[in-house]
Amino acid sequence: MKITAGKITIDPFQESRFALDGGAMFGIIPKPLWEKETPGDEKNRITLAANILLVRGESFNILIEQGMGDRWTEKEIAIYNIRKGGSQIAELSKRGLHPDQITHVILTHLHFDHCGAATSLNDQGVIVPTFPNAKYYVQRTQFEEASNPTERNKGSYKTDRFMPIYESGQMVLLDGDVEILPGVRAVVTNGHAMGHQVIELDFDDFKGVYTGDLIPTAHHINLAWIMGYDLYPAETLEMKKKLLPRWSEEKRMLFFPHETRFFGGISEWDAVKGRYKVRKIE
């Protein structure tokens, strides 16, 4: 899938695949329901993708999200069943881009599966921002939570994936909803984590949104299907009820961070079943 809107191109690609516990991914939804949609393996894990969105304009090259990265121990690889696809740098190279040309990196939040490749090892073995000329955008409240996690969420954060960005001066801390560039707007949803944000895109006649973990896969378009990982599930529900009607009315293309079957689709209200559904776009 590659979308052109005037002088803008929107180009999603998959950075890796991994697996998480199916029960945790669907919260209170009983296994007999969710396993019909996405069966688990012998360890009850379901396969997820780490999808990145490249947005290119005349004066910018934006990456939304940063996937898993490659600094994992053998134990972690086994736990999360991490399977690398084409590396982020290789995917960019296929598209004629060098890391020096990335101008903006926007992170929905700082969990390890969303900012894993935001830093990397340089030739001296020092962890540095992967994109030396980019500004990295994250909500201030999310950075504060990630920097001071509790026993409940500390397993979701790996400081070497984001702290070098802050220390280099490349991190831009946002305070609430804000237009980062014309046509690129961060909207705070909280819910999954404090300071979690989705990224709305408006270019000419194209409308899209990178949903982050508000709606991690197309299965989660159902209002009640909320991850057990969400720290504030009531807020997740309220934001889904607030945003999905507008996104559906606008026929806004939804890009899902962890969907394995397709990159994006349009949400529609199914009056017969009384719930939202996704019409996938190939």
N, C-alpha and C positions, 0 to 999 in steps of 0.2 A: 504494500500500500504506500503510495506517495501522492500527496495532495498539493495542488497548486492553487494559490489564491492571489491573483495579481502578481506582484513581484516576490511573494512569500511562498516557500515550500515547507510542508509539514511532513516529516519522514520518520515514522517509528521503526525501531529495530529491537531485537531481543538480545540482551547481553548474556543471559545465562538461564538455566533452570535449576530449581531446587525443590525441596519438599518440606512441608510442615504438617503437624498433626491436624487431621481433618476435623476432629471435634473442636479444637481451638479455633480453626478457621471459620466455623459456623456457629459457635457459641451455643445458644439454647436450642438450636434446631436439631431434632433427633437424627441420629445416623441413618435410619431407614429412609429419611427424606433426602439428605444431602448426598448419600452414596449413589442414589439414582442418577444424579447429575455429574458427579466426579468421584468414582470409586477410589478408596484408599488402598495402599499396598499392605503387605503382611504386617507392617508396623503402624498401620492406621494413618499413614502419611499420604497427602495428596500432592500431586505435582503442580508447581507454580512457575511462572515465568518472571523474569526481571526485565520489564520493557522500558526502554528509554525513548524519549521523543526529541528529535532534532528539528528545530525551527530555524530556517535560514532566510535572511533578508539581505538587502543591499549593504547594510552597515552593521549587521550582527549575525552571529551564529550561536543559537541558544540550545543548551541541553537541559531537558527537564528530567530529573532523576539520574541516579548513578549506579543502580544495580548492586550486585554482590561484590564485585572486585575479585581479586585472586589471592589475597593474603589469608589463607585458611590452613589450619593444621589438618593432618590426616584424620584426627578424631572428629573435628568439626565437619569435614567433608562427608564423613560417614553419617554423622547425626542428621545433617540437613540434605544428604544425598545431592550435593552440589555438582552440577554438570555444566561446564563452560561451553558456550557457543563460540561465535567469533568474538574476540575481545573488542572492547569499546573502541580502542585505538585503531584496530584493524577495520572495524565497521566504518569509522570516520574516514580512514584512508580510502576505502572503496568509493566514498563519496567525494573524494578530492580534498579532504580537510586534514590539516596537521593540528596537533594539540595547541600550538601557539595561536591558532585562528579562532579558538572558542572564546567568545566574549562574555557570555553569561551562563551560569549553571544555577538552575532553580531547583531546590529540594523541597518536596512536600513536607518532609520531616527527616530526622536523623537516625532512624532505625537502620541497623546494619545492612538490610536488604534494599535500602533506598539510597544510601550514600557510600556503599562499599568501595566503589572505584573513584571516589572523589579525591582520594590521595593515592600516591604510589611511591615506590622506592626509586630514588635517582641513582646515578652511576656510583655514588659514594655510599649507597645503602641507607640514605637518610629519607625519612618519610616526608614528602612535600606535596603541595596541591598538584593534581594531575595536569591542570591547565594553568600555566603560569601567567597568562594575561587575562584570565577571567575573574569576574566578581561572582561570588557564590551567595545566593539569596536564601535566607531562612528566617522564620519568625523568631523574634527575640525570646518569647516565652518558651519556644521549643528548644532553643539553644540552652536556656537556663535549666530546663528540665533534663536535657541530655547531659549537661555538665554536673548535675547534682541528682542523679537518679536515686530512687528508693529500692528497697528489696523487691518490690513488685515489678519494676521495669528495668532494672539495671542490666539484665541479660539481653535487652534489645539494643543497647548502645555499646559501641566500641570507639573510645575516644580518639584512637589513632586514625580513624576514618574522617574526623572532622576538626579536631583541635588544631592540627597543623595549618588548616585554612584560616582559622581565627588568629593564630599567632603570626601568620604571614601578613595580616591586614587585608586579606582578600574577601573576608566574609562581611556581607552586608546584613545587618539585623533589622528586620522589618517590624513595624508596630501596627498590626492590624491589616485590614484590606487596603491594597495599594496597587496602582498601575506601575509596573516595573518599566515597561516600555509601551509606546502606543500600541494598543491591541493585545497586550499581555498583562493580565491582572491576577494578582494573588488574592484569594478569598479564604479567610480563616474559618475552619469548621470545628477545630478542637476534636472532641469525641475520641478518636483513636489514640491521640496523645495531645497534651496541651500544646497549642501552637501549630497543630497540623493544618496545612493549607492545600486547597485545590488551585489549579491554574487555568483560568479562562482565556481563550484565544478568540479574538475578533479581527478578521482581516477581510476587507471587501465583503463578499457575500458568504464567507466561510465563518462558521461558529463552532468552536470546539472547547473541550475541557479535559484536562488531565485530572482524573478523579482521585489520585492517590488512594490511601487506604480508607477513605470514606466509602468507596465502592471498589474493592480490590479486584474483583472479577465480575463478569457479567451475571453470575449466579447471585451476587450480592445486591442486584438491583431491587430485589424483593425487600421491602422496608424492614421486615423483621429479621432478615438474615444479616446479623451483625457479629463480627468476630469476638471470640472470647478474649482476644488480645486487647480489645478496646478498653482503655482505662475509664472512659466516661461514656458508656453505651447509650444512656438517655440522650446525651448531646448528639451522638451519631444519628440516632433516630430522628431527632428534631431537625437536624440539618438536611437529612435525606428528604424529609417531608417538605422542607422549605425550598430546596433547590431543584429537586426532580421535576415538579410541575413546570417550572420556568424552562429548564433545560429541554423538556419534552416539547413544550409549546414552541420554543425557538428551533427545534430540530437540531439541537447542538450535538455534534459528534462527541461521544464519550470515549476517551482513551483509558484503558484499564491497566494498572501497573503489573498485575499478576495473571492476567488472562493468557492461557496457552493456545486457545483455538483461533483467535483473531485479535487484531489490535484495537479495533474500535467499532462502535455501533451507535444507533439512535435509540433513545429510550422512548417507549410508547405505553400508554395506559391501556391495559386489557380489561375492558368493561365486563366481559363475561366472567373472567377469573377474579376480577377485583384487585388487580395488582399490576405493577409495571413489568414490562418485558423489554428485551433488547433485540432490535433488528440489526443483525451484524452487517458490516460494510467490509467487503473484501479489499 
